[in-house]
Amino acid sequence: MRGNLNYRHLYYFWVVAREGGIARAAARLGMAVQTVSTQVRELERALGHALLKPSGRRLVLTEAGMAAVRQADLIFQLGEQLPTVVRDAVSSPGVRLAVGISDGLPKLAVRRLLEPVMHQRNLQLLCHDDEFEDLLSDLALHRLDVVLADRAAGPHPNLKLYSHNLGHSALSWYAPREMHTVGRRGFPASLATLPLLLPTTHAAVRGRLDDWLRRHGIQPRIAGEFEDSALLVTFGASGMGAFPAPEVSHDELTGRYGLTRLGPCDGVEEHFYAIGTEKKVVHPLVRLLLPGLR
């Protein structure tokens, strides 16, 4: 593009395209036909492409013209919304919180972790689910305000990060109701007779679960492994197998998903952390998430 785009020229062209001709556009704009025609030619010169071409006694859009109209539609539709957006921003300013959710964190626990901020007036909550290390990079680039994870951030050569302990939850084994009788009889040894669903090694708790199974002499029959804990629960609820989950989600697992608790995964806990880039937390909503700072 030659030089900066003149949006007034673009607007005149947009009206021409919508009205179907320069004369009709000039009448709508209350301008001379020659003035509108000159403005369109200036836009074509700036873009380096013809936007209109003659077809009989009328002008039609070229390929470049059709592309320009599509972009102009977006630009001027947004412009029409600007007064409303500004008015709403002034009358009810939003409070934005961008949260990274580690892929290893049980999704049913996330809602409970965010509970302290959920009733904030005009909350604008943005949740981004990704791998742990990628989230830390986004945090360092200030694309996120905080990262919720199942582990603390380790030493990093390029990032200065602070991990805040949000607490922990014991784990229990849950299963579809049709597996309840078999699963409860002789628990936990009965787990060897059931298909099991487990988180992948993306989850910090996976190693502790493997140790627990070995400690109880259980050779697991693994029917599925999931990076996404929400998928794990969905497949478990559909009847695919029994699985471990934090007891903090017990009410949702038994009520919403109709699952049954087989027994405790004694000694195994899910840990929750909020990770930020500042030792002294200044974001008001992040402060609400942290015990002792509310």
Secondary structure as the mmCIF struct_conf table of DSSP 4:
data_model
#
loop_
_struct_conf.conf_type_id
_struct_conf.id
_struct_conf.beg_label_comp_id
_struct_conf.beg_label_asym_id
_struct_conf.beg_label_seq_id
_struct_conf.end_label_comp_id
_struct_conf.end_label_asym_id
_struct_conf.end_label_seq_id
BEND BEND1 GLY A 3 GLY A 3
HELX_RH_AL_P HELX_RH_AL_P1 TYR A 7 GLU A 19
TURN_TY1_P TURN_TY1_P1 GLY A 20 GLY A 20
BEND BEND2 GLY A 21 GLY A 21
HELX_RH_AL_P HELX_RH_AL_P2 ILE A 22 LEU A 29
TURN_TY1_P TURN_TY1_P2 GLY A 30 GLY A 30
HELX_RH_AL_P HELX_RH_AL_P3 VAL A 33 LEU A 47
TURN_TY1_P TURN_TY1_P3 GLY A 48 GLY A 48
BEND BEND3 HIS A 49 HIS A 49
STRN STRN1 LEU A 52 SER A 55
TURN_TY1_P TURN_TY1_P4 GLY A 56 ARG A 57
STRN STRN2 ARG A 58 LEU A 61
HELX_RH_AL_P HELX_RH_AL_P4 GLU A 63 SER A 91
BEND BEND4 SER A 92 SER A 92
STRN STRN3 VAL A 95 SER A 102
TURN_TY1_P TURN_TY1_P5 ASP A 103 GLY A 104
BEND BEND5 LEU A 105 LEU A 105
HELX_RH_AL_P HELX_RH_AL_P5 LYS A 107 LEU A 113
TURN_TY1_P TURN_TY1_P6 LEU A 114 LEU A 114
HELX_RH_3T_P HELX_RH_3T_P1 GLU A 115 VAL A 117
TURN_TY1_P TURN_TY1_P7 MET A 118 HIS A 119
TURN_TY1_P TURN_TY1_P8 ARG A 121 ASN A 122
STRN STRN4 LEU A 123 ASP A 130
HELX_RH_AL_P HELX_RH_AL_P6 PHE A 132 ALA A 140
TURN_TY1_P TURN_TY1_P9 LEU A 141 HIS A 142
BEND BEND6 ARG A 143 ARG A 143
BEND BEND7 ASP A 145 ASP A 145
STRN STRN5 VAL A 146 ALA A 149
BEND BEND8 ASP A 150 ARG A 151
BEND BEND9 PRO A 157 ASN A 158
STRN STRN6 TYR A 162 PRO A 176
HELX_RH_3T_P HELX_RH_3T_P2 ARG A 177 MET A 179
HELX_RH_AL_P HELX_RH_AL_P7 HIS A 180 ARG A 184
TURN_TY1_P TURN_TY1_P10 ARG A 185 PRO A 188
HELX_RH_3T_P HELX_RH_3T_P3 ALA A 189 THR A 193
BEND BEND10 LEU A 194 LEU A 194
STRN STRN7 PRO A 195 PRO A 199
TURN_TY1_P TURN_TY1_P11 THR A 201 HIS A 202
BEND BEND11 ALA A 203 ALA A 203
TURN_TY1_P TURN_TY1_P12 ALA A 204 ALA A 204
HELX_RH_AL_P HELX_RH_AL_P8 VAL A 205 ARG A 215
TURN_TY1_P TURN_TY1_P13 HIS A 216 GLY A 217
STRN STRN8 ARG A 221 PHE A 226
BEND BEND12 GLU A 227 ASP A 228
HELX_RH_AL_P HELX_RH_AL_P9 SER A 229 ALA A 237
TURN_TY1_P TURN_TY1_P14 SER A 238 GLY A 239
BEND BEND13 MET A 240 MET A 240
STRN STRN9 ALA A 242 ALA A 242
STRN STRN10 PHE A 243 PRO A 246
HELX_RH_3T_P HELX_RH_3T_P4 GLU A 247 SER A 249
HELX_RH_AL_P HELX_RH_AL_P10 HIS A 250 ASP A 251
HELX_RH_PI_P HELX_RH_PI_P1 GLU A 252 ARG A 256
BEND BEND14 TYR A 257 TYR A 257
STRN STRN11 LEU A 259 GLY A 276
BEND BEND15 THR A 277 THR A 277
BEND BEND16 LYS A 279 LYS A 280
HELX_RH_AL_P HELX_RH_AL_P11 PRO A 284 LEU A 289
BEND BEND17 LEU A 290 LEU A 290
TURN_TY1_P TURN_TY1_P15 PRO A 291 GLY A 292
#
